[in-house]
Amino acid sequence: MNEVIETILAHRSIRRFKDKTISEETITTLVECAQAASTSSYQQVCTIIGVEEQEKKQKLAELAGNQSYVAENGYFFVFCLDYNRHKIAAEMKDKDISETIQSTEAFIVGTVDASLAAQNVAVAAESLGLGIVYIGGIRNNLKEVSELLGCPEYVLPLFGMAIGYPDATPGKKPRLPLGAVFHKNGYKDNEEAKSLLEQYESETAKYYTKRTGGRRTEGWVTQITTSMASPKRAYMKDFVRKKGLNKT
Amino acid sequence: MNEVIETILAHRSIRRFKDKTISEETITTLVECAQAASTSSYQQVCTIIGVEEQEKKQKLAELAGNQSYVAENGYFFVFCLDYNRHKIAAEMKDKDISETIQSTEAFIVGTVDASLAAQNVAVAAESLGLGIVYIGGIRNNLKEVSELLGCPEYVLPLFGMAIGYPDATPGKKPRLPLGAVFHKNGYKDNEEAKSLLEQYESETAKYYTKRTGGRRTEGWVTQITTSMASPKRAYMKDFVRKKGLNKT
């Protein structure tokens, strides 16, 4: 165990921040950490938008489903998959790379690139005593978010991240049993998975019952299957295609 | 600056490892670090396959384009997007969640989840003095990789990661200028991007010329647009759909 692993294992999402801004120097360090992550074939498909104007943050908070901490935090980042710069580069060299950009493969590459960069920011921020929470909620209204941030074709905002000095000490929700997510040499059979899920259902039911004083008693299996029974963000396929991505 | 940020900024991909295995205890710690990452709506969409059998590693190395370090390393992980466990959970609760799983939105969620988990592993491994390299090359032949690892419907191997004791000290390739990837309050106009790309082209051309003793002299703009002019892995869309993912 070392400081790095301690930081990683101590992660909790923070949804309440002190009214204290983060220094410009720290923001620069966090962006440098983002850039230090691995990138597929040196493509560097991530662009980070730092949202500083309070009015824009407020608007984003509304678009993300009225999550107050999107507006009230030390800093707010939006991580974008970005092939617009590759398009500019191609124009400089008189090449056509649109078929590559529009592919499912490129969509995977860009989503992975942006996520690796973001997780470096998360870990680095937490190492400085800051708290973070990922905001997938910006995908509730991605067209409006994209317009608000002026994202052109080939640029897709994937998720936000609120950062700040923590003003809450939430518990750590139990993760799936290690054996459920770690398989050796090949994917395990479903019988073992089922038995681990039953065990996890009981563990998480106990956790929620205790944490909420009995208000919520459902375990993970119940929670997840209830929420996933209602499809969300069904507009995504069309919107992503309109951005010129994930088409072929 | 602290130990965590130093570790993150010092990242280089390592493609040559000492013939030394990594302890079971370390592997468990790395998987725990993967699990500690944020996960969208508590869905935990990542499964990690640890490939230990040398024959399978050899086969993977071939499928990934004859990359020797896929077979020769201290350990090899494959990170998968995995909604099979949610399907099992849904069967336990007699729910139908297939529409959610098959959506573009879920494909984003799962790809992000697996990537955040992987980057925690990368940072944790490097903090222990290990080196890592991501292996997108497993997507060269994903059908064969998926069969080799026995991945069912709804489980998509996204990338591998070779880990081991470094036996090389590669240089650190210059990243895009910070101003190119970090925009404030909104996406910057393309004129600024173009000018930054011209500057970066020159910087990376110098870097490559020096590093290769003049054998390679192309900068990033030239390299990337040449490689992206040839679409790769065009089978991906169909394969991913056959897995039941990214359909609607």
Chai-1 contact restraints between the chains, C-beta under 6 A:
chainA,res_idxA,chainB,res_idxB,connection_type,confidence,min_distance_angstrom,max_distance_angstrom,comment,restraint_id
A,N2,B,S127,contact,1.0,0.0,6.0,A-B,restraint_1
A,E3,B,E3,contact,1.0,0.0,6.0,A-B,restraint_2
A,V4,B,V4,contact,1.0,0.0,6.0,A-B,restraint_3
A,V4,B,T7,contact,1.0,0.0,6.0,A-B,restraint_4
A,V4,B,S127,contact,1.0,0.0,6.0,A-B,restraint_5
A,I5,B,A124,contact,1.0,0.0,6.0,A-B,restraint_6
A,T7,B,V4,contact,1.0,0.0,6.0,A-B,restraint_7
A,I8,B,C33,contact,1.0,0.0,6.0,A-B,restraint_8
A,I8,B,A36,contact,1.0,0.0,6.0,A-B,restraint_9
A,I8,B,N120,contact,1.0,0.0,6.0,A-B,restraint_10
A,I8,B,A124,contact,1.0,0.0,6.0,A-B,restraint_11
A,L9,B,A36,contact,1.0,0.0,6.0,A-B,restraint_12
A,H11,B,A36,contact,1.0,0.0,6.0,A-B,restraint_13
A,V31,B,L178,contact,1.0,0.0,6.0,A-B,restraint_14
A,V31,B,F182,contact,1.0,0.0,6.0,A-B,restraint_15
A,C33,B,I8,contact,1.0,0.0,6.0,A-B,restraint_16
A,Q35,B,R175,contact,1.0,0.0,6.0,A-B,restraint_17
A,A36,B,I8,contact,1.0,0.0,6.0,A-B,restraint_18
A,A36,B,L9,contact,1.0,0.0,6.0,A-B,restraint_19
A,A36,B,H11,contact,1.0,0.0,6.0,A-B,restraint_20
A,S38,B,Y134,contact,1.0,0.0,6.0,A-B,restraint_21
A,S40,B,G136,contact,1.0,0.0,6.0,A-B,restraint_22
A,Q44,B,L176,contact,1.0,0.0,6.0,A-B,restraint_23
A,T47,B,V181,contact,1.0,0.0,6.0,A-B,restraint_24
A,I48,B,F182,contact,1.0,0.0,6.0,A-B,restraint_25
A,I49,B,H183,contact,1.0,0.0,6.0,A-B,restraint_26
A,G50,B,K184,contact,1.0,0.0,6.0,A-B,restraint_27
A,E52,B,N185,contact,1.0,0.0,6.0,A-B,restraint_28
A,E53,B,N185,contact,1.0,0.0,6.0,A-B,restraint_29
A,R85,B,A193,contact,1.0,0.0,6.0,A-B,restraint_30
A,I88,B,N190,contact,1.0,0.0,6.0,A-B,restraint_31
A,I88,B,A193,contact,1.0,0.0,6.0,A-B,restraint_32
A,I88,B,K194,contact,1.0,0.0,6.0,A-B,restraint_33
A,A89,B,L197,contact,1.0,0.0,6.0,A-B,restraint_34
A,A89,B,V221,contact,1.0,0.0,6.0,A-B,restraint_35
A,A89,B,T225,contact,1.0,0.0,6.0,A-B,restraint_36
A,A90,B,T225,contact,1.0,0.0,6.0,A-B,restraint_37
A,M92,B,V221,contact,1.0,0.0,6.0,A-B,restraint_38
A,K93,B,T225,contact,1.0,0.0,6.0,A-B,restraint_39
A,K95,B,T225,contact,1.0,0.0,6.0,A-B,restraint_40
A,K95,B,A229,contact,1.0,0.0,6.0,A-B,restraint_41
A,I97,B,M228,contact,1.0,0.0,6.0,A-B,restraint_42
A,I97,B,A229,contact,1.0,0.0,6.0,A-B,restraint_43
A,E99,B,P231,contact,1.0,0.0,6.0,A-B,restraint_44
A,T100,B,M228,contact,1.0,0.0,6.0,A-B,restraint_45
A,T100,B,P231,contact,1.0,0.0,6.0,A-B,restraint_46
A,T104,B,M236,contact,1.0,0.0,6.0,A-B,restraint_47
A,T104,B,K237,contact,1.0,0.0,6.0,A-B,restraint_48
A,T104,B,V240,contact,1.0,0.0,6.0,A-B,restraint_49
A,E105,B,R233,contact,1.0,0.0,6.0,A-B,restraint_50
A,E105,B,M236,contact,1.0,0.0,6.0,A-B,restraint_51
A,T111,B,T111,contact,1.0,0.0,6.0,A-B,restraint_52
A,V112,B,S115,contact,1.0,0.0,6.0,A-B,restraint_53
A,S115,B,V112,contact,1.0,0.0,6.0,A-B,restraint_54
A,S115,B,S115,contact,1.0,0.0,6.0,A-B,restraint_55
A,S115,B,L116,contact,1.0,0.0,6.0,A-B,restraint_56
A,L116,B,S115,contact,1.0,0.0,6.0,A-B,restraint_57
A,L116,B,Q119,contact,1.0,0.0,6.0,A-B,restraint_58
A,Q119,B,L116,contact,1.0,0.0,6.0,A-B,restraint_59
A,Q119,B,Q119,contact,1.0,0.0,6.0,A-B,restraint_60
A,N120,B,I8,contact,1.0,0.0,6.0,A-B,restraint_61
A,V123,B,V123,contact,1.0,0.0,6.0,A-B,restraint_62
A,A124,B,I5,contact,1.0,0.0,6.0,A-B,restraint_63
A,A124,B,I8,contact,1.0,0.0,6.0,A-B,restraint_64
A,S127,B,N2,contact,1.0,0.0,6.0,A-B,restraint_65
A,S127,B,V4,contact,1.0,0.0,6.0,A-B,restraint_66
A,Y134,B,S38,contact,1.0,0.0,6.0,A-B,restraint_67
A,G136,B,S40,contact,1.0,0.0,6.0,A-B,restraint_68
A,L149,B,G186,contact,1.0,0.0,6.0,A-B,restraint_69
A,L149,B,Y187,contact,1.0,0.0,6.0,A-B,restraint_70
A,G150,B,G186,contact,1.0,0.0,6.0,A-B,restraint_71
A,G150,B,Y187,contact,1.0,0.0,6.0,A-B,restraint_72
A,C151,B,Y187,contact,1.0,0.0,6.0,A-B,restraint_73
A,R175,B,Q35,contact,1.0,0.0,6.0,A-B,restraint_74
A,L176,B,Q44,contact,1.0,0.0,6.0,A-B,restraint_75
A,L178,B,V31,contact,1.0,0.0,6.0,A-B,restraint_76
A,V181,B,T47,contact,1.0,0.0,6.0,A-B,restraint_77
A,F182,B,V31,contact,1.0,0.0,6.0,A-B,restraint_78
A,F182,B,I48,contact,1.0,0.0,6.0,A-B,restraint_79
A,H183,B,I49,contact,1.0,0.0,6.0,A-B,restraint_80
A,K184,B,G50,contact,1.0,0.0,6.0,A-B,restraint_81
A,N185,B,E52,contact,1.0,0.0,6.0,A-B,restraint_82
A,N185,B,E53,contact,1.0,0.0,6.0,A-B,restraint_83
A,G186,B,L149,contact,1.0,0.0,6.0,A-B,restraint_84
A,G186,B,G150,contact,1.0,0.0,6.0,A-B,restraint_85
A,Y187,B,L149,contact,1.0,0.0,6.0,A-B,restraint_86
A,Y187,B,G150,contact,1.0,0.0,6.0,A-B,restraint_87
A,Y187,B,C151,contact,1.0,0.0,6.0,A-B,restraint_88
A,N190,B,I88,contact,1.0,0.0,6.0,A-B,restraint_89
A,A193,B,R85,contact,1.0,0.0,6.0,A-B,restraint_90
A,A193,B,I88,contact,1.0,0.0,6.0,A-B,restraint_91
A,K194,B,I88,contact,1.0,0.0,6.0,A-B,restraint_92
A,L197,B,A89,contact,1.0,0.0,6.0,A-B,restraint_93
A,V221,B,A89,contact,1.0,0.0,6.0,A-B,restraint_94
A,V221,B,M92,contact,1.0,0.0,6.0,A-B,restraint_95
A,T225,B,A89,contact,1.0,0.0,6.0,A-B,restraint_96
A,T225,B,A90,contact,1.0,0.0,6.0,A-B,restraint_97
A,T225,B,K93,contact,1.0,0.0,6.0,A-B,restraint_98
A,T225,B,K95,contact,1.0,0.0,6.0,A-B,restraint_99
A,M228,B,I97,contact,1.0,0.0,6.0,A-B,restraint_100
A,M228,B,T100,contact,1.0,0.0,6.0,A-B,restraint_101
A,A229,B,K95,contact,1.0,0.0,6.0,A-B,restraint_102
A,A229,B,I97,contact,1.0,0.0,6.0,A-B,restraint_103
A,P231,B,E99,contact,1.0,0.0,6.0,A-B,restraint_104
A,P231,B,T100,contact,1.0,0.0,6.0,A-B,restraint_105
A,R233,B,E105,contact,1.0,0.0,6.0,A-B,restraint_106
A,M236,B,T104,contact,1.0,0.0,6.0,A-B,restraint_107
A,M236,B,E105,contact,1.0,0.0,6.0,A-B,restraint_108
A,K237,B,T104,contact,1.0,0.0,6.0,A-B,restraint_109
A,K237,B,T248,contact,1.0,0.0,6.0,A-B,restraint_110
A,V240,B,T104,contact,1.0,0.0,6.0,A-B,restraint_111
A,T248,B,K237,contact,1.0,0.0,6.0,A-B,restraint_112
